[in-house]
């Protein structure tokens, strides 16, 4: 193509691009990004010959679908004379479009065109120099000029002919011939062809699948500056597909593509900063890269940026902005965003609470196969959130998620089988589902499986295995106790307090009670309160005892409510308050003396000594 045209197009990008971006014109964004690519000569023909391709091009761009873009390029293959004429007319069309936009929007007039940008001279097609014409038997309806140039060794034409054969456009689809044309073009250092050769090897397109060779071609293309290859190479190093996993190298290649504006690379680099893949965790950097990709309309990046705002990672927490970003991403069909937006509507986080809207979004995401949405949809069906209760439907959705290996769904199926919810009661199947989830490290299922072994429910009774699963579920006292399952921590505390299966040790018992209590476990809050009141396993601390009783009582723990009443009655750890004591104790005294809670109180003899209530 005439260099003056390419120069003019570059000038257009520099001086008019910002205006189109500010106007938020989706088609403008697609054209501005794509027409300066090596595929320019083919894309220019869209404006004249394929008006319907505007919408298809924009959709492919928004979806970041490189294959669809390549297919469009192949469809636009025409001879260079027609392309050049189209390029000129297209340039004039876009220049007029931007001028109109600027006239309609005074705030954009500050962006003026470069003095070097001049109107194009009138175009008169000049016939090409005569060439020797070779037979083209396999070109089909593909324009003869492109096929001829391919045979003559023109790398770009060879590449485009490969695109035609891989997509079956103008010729009978033939992946093997596509591979051959890509190979010819790649041999001339055509970066796009090298990248597509990598895709052929990665997907077994026209050649035997070979992930290692795929990476080899990605490297060649990436070193030649092809952004798609740089991004793909980063993904390979990140996942260890076709090459030894190397997160540092992944970050290097992703960064090269990201700084040049590749949206997927920017999004992936953001995830590296968020999770510490190959680089130090940095919430601010993660936010920055997600923002750049999201500004390009990248749905996954919009979702991750929404998460930043939702949890306050790298930016102040803003649930409203989070919901707005989830909405943009969900409208583009991104299933994780649909699920997260559903959670916002279910909990009223950043939007008005709307269980029915939440259900609709869970359905959209679940139908795309997102396991968390399938599990959540099952919970909605089970509890009647946004819909009528339907236990059988709940089980079906739990099964869909469990088949994908989601531990929460496997655990939920265990509960259904154990209790006969939506299915026939089957303790054996329940234990089997608990074990699948437990083997993935899911704490709740590990605790449930421990209970099964403890009681012989669905499995042979085995106290040692029960203890092993309780320990796995509870986590480590030396680690992050909040990661452990609180019911398992409470269970271990009770065992150390009583010497059941372990050597009795009230100090360790108190540590486990505290770990569970800090997670809000009411039973553990009551028991650590007892220990603080009596000085068993820890220093006596009446004020701490009263605080723990109060926390448990707020959650409806009746014995803790009684003990808190005694604290106010006697002034133990709190200022004496007879009226409040009567209010707290009244409900208990009205209960039948055979009540289980009163029996429990009689067993708590040391509490009677503390409060001197003599068994009242």
SULGI-V409088 format. One record per helix or strand of 3 or more residues. SS is the DSSP state (A for helix, B for strand). FROM is the first residue (numbers start at 1). TO is the last residue. Records with the same first field share a line. If there is no record, write none. Layout:
SS->FROM-TO / FROM-TO
This chain:
A->3-23 / 26-34 / 40-43 / 46-49 / 53-62 / 66-75 / 80-104 / 106-108 / 144-151 / 155-167 / 175-186 / 191-203 / 211-223 / 227-239 / 247-259 / 263-275 / 283-295 / 299-311 / 319-331 / 335-347 / 355-367 / 371-383 / 391-402 / 407-419 / 427-438 / 443-455 / 463-474 / 481-483 / 486-498 / 506-517 / 522-534 / 542-554 / 558-570 / 578-589 / 596-603 / 605-611
